[in-house]
Amino acid sequence: MSAAIRRRRTVRRHKQPDVLAELHAAADRSVRHPAFRRRPGWPAGHNALAFAFALAGDHAAAKEQFTAVGDLVTDWPWCYLGDESTAFAEMRKVSLKYG
């Protein structure tokens, strides 16, 4: 299966209401939780959620994560879209514009 097909399937799955609800619940239990503290490796959670919300088209939720993480891009999960820094920057630009 080609990378393009896998990417389309992933996007389609992330846009399902139950999956999006699970993503919001995960954010509420982690990076949005009042007890969340920035410890070593903290950008990973924000990057993962920014990626997932952006794929789902929830630009407001993605914007929240991109704003929290600033320019601290992690290799994963952006590596799935090619160059990590480029993918991060492009998805952040869209989310900040439409979120």
N, C-alpha and C positions, 0 to 999 in steps of 0.2 A: 504494500500500500504506500502510495506516495506521501510525502510530507504535507503537500497541499490538501490532500483528502483528509489526513489525520487532523490537520488544523481546522478544516471546515466542520468536521464532526465534533471537535472540542468546542468550537464556538457555538454550534447548535445546542450542545448539551448545557453549556453555561447559561444560555438564554432561557432555559426551562424554568418556570416559576419556582418549582420545588428546589432546584439546585441553587437558584439565586437566594432563596430564603435560607438555605443551609449556609451559604457564604456569609450572609449577614449575621446569622447566629454564631458562626465561627469568629467573625470579627468582634462581636459583642462579648464573647468569652475570652478573647485574647487582647488584641491591640486597642480595642475600645473599652476594655474593662477598667474600672477605676483603679484597680490594683496593678495595672500594667506599669512596668518600669523599664527604662532603657538600660539594658545590660549588654554585655558583649554579644554581638550577633543580632541585636534588635532589628536592624533594617530588613532582615530576611522575611519576617512576618508581614511587614508593610508591603514589601515587593511582591510577595506571593498574592496578597489580597488585591493590590493594585492591578496586577496582571489578570487575575480572575474576574474582578469587577469590570475591567476594561473590555475583556473578551465578551462578557455578558451584555455589554452596552449600557451598564449602570454607571454613567459618567460621573454622577454626583458622588457615589461611593468610591469610585476610583480616584477622583480628585482629592477626596479626604485622605486617602492613603498616599498619593503622590505628594501632597502638601506636607504630610507628616515626615516622609522620608527625605524630602529635599532632593539633592543630587546623589544620594547614596545608593547607587544601583548595584544589585547583586548579579552574579552570573546566572544563577537559577532564579526564576523560571524563564528569564528573557532569552536564554540560549535556544529555546524552542522556536524562536522567531528569527533566528539568524544572529547577527551581531548584537550583543547584549546592550551596549550603550545606545546604538541606533534604535533598536526596538523600544527600549525604555523611553527615549526622548520622543519618538513619534507617538507612542500611546499616551504619554503624559501630555503632550501638546493638544491632542484631541480631547482628552478628559478635562483638561483645564479650560479649554474653549467651550465645551458643551455641558460641563458639570456645573 
